[in-house]
């Protein structure tokens, strides 16, 4: 299991990070929405997002890196553009840079609000390439069941800070919702799959926990 796999174009990844030394990332309810806002701003240009779950001191994402043409056409700051021109592992550099911006921006806001200092997120963040379509549905199940697994709720469907309800909704979303529902074979199958108990051993190679 490579927890520091390079982030390459058109590849799927399970992304995980937590607060440094187990510290809470989300100090109050409004922090969850703010994190998603910052995430969309910094990662939206370089990734497609399929599922997420934000817990008190860690989070999980299922993402796909955008294609190389999209990455190369991004109007990022000169330092990143120079890397692109140099061809020095530029997709991985660009995406990691955007995650770094997300963590820095969010941390600065939390530090100001709570009068703390220093890093908030562990570095480097963990990632595993998901190499089989077979496991995408099981990984989404795992991500959505995380709050129940860790005892935040007795029923994962009651947890408000995951993509589960966004997948069921007709409201606008930045998630790749239609593609997710198609993976499950339709909305009814999506619900049924989530309501059934899955064997986590089936996806153990793509799961990150500490």
Buried (B, 14 or more C-beta within 10 A) or exposed (E): EEEEBBBBBEBBBBBBBBBBEEBBBBBEEEBBEBBBEBBBEBBEBBBBBBBBBBBBBBBBBBBBBBEBEBBBEBEBEEEBBEBBEEEEEBBBBBBBBBBBBBBBBBBEBBBEEEEEEEBBBBEEBBBBBBEEEEBBBBBBBBBBBBBBEBEBEEEBBEBEBBBBEBBBEEEEEEBBBEEBBEBBEEEEEBBEBBEEEBEBEBBEEBBBEE
